[in-house]
Amino acid sequence: MALTPVEIDAEGERYQTTPPVVLGRTRGAGSQDALAVKTPNGEVLHVFKGVYARWGCAGSDIDCTSSTQLEIAVEGGALVVRNVGKFPTYSQGQPIDKIALGPGQWAELTLPGVYTHDGKKARIVIKTPGVAPVRSMSDAVCEACCEAWRIIDQVYDFVKEVRAMTAKELEDLEKLLHIFKGHVEALETMTARPDAVKELISFRDYIELLLPHLRRGDLSGDAVAKITSMRHRVNKLREELACRC
């Protein structure tokens, strides 16, 4: 039975496709290259916005992403993920050559040179249909809460200075928001819906409403007060949940 499609998740941003595909570095905007899903002949299918891919390793530096880092294909009824890049990919702290996934299985991987935009090693998950990584509700809420804090703290810095955001600052903020939205969307599919999740959903919705105003630099006094209040509440939520971020 063919295991199609496959889902690739990079820090909460998910892309579903049909194997065979490759995962690797592609030329990005500005100084940073991006992580992309591509066809075997190199056509880009999807570029992940929340992570970047390093390149240019020399000497003892082996933390760089190859243009073809992983090959993902269906073989004998299993989804097979192969590391074909110049430097190793890790799963559970061990370098891998190949991982075979049956129906309802998933693998969490650390790719060389792939980082979030705030400098953390990126979490990459490859899943066969109908399965999600098993995490506790509290861990998942904390991940979303930490992303919310990074966003609202960044927005607060701008409104505190009463200035419009630059194009680069807006681009960085929208990337953070994309990651945050991925976390919140995953929480919405869970059975339990504690008050913390409802708050995070409301934060996401309000930040999306703010984006056009941030682009124009025309926030009202009420919006600035709301941002200040949200920043205080997200910080309290981090403390209440004992999140480490």
Beta strands, then each sheet from edge to edge (+ up, - down):
strand 1: 6-10
strand 2: 13-17
strand 3: 21-26
strand 4: 33-38
strand 5: 44-53
strand 6: 70-75
strand 7: 78-83
strand 8: 89-91
strand 9: 94-96
strand 10: 98-101
strand 11: 106-109
strand 12: 114-116
strand 13: 124-127
sheet 1: 2+ 1- 13+ 11-
sheet 2: 10+ 7- 6+ 3- 4+ 5- 12+
sheet 3: 8+ 9-
end
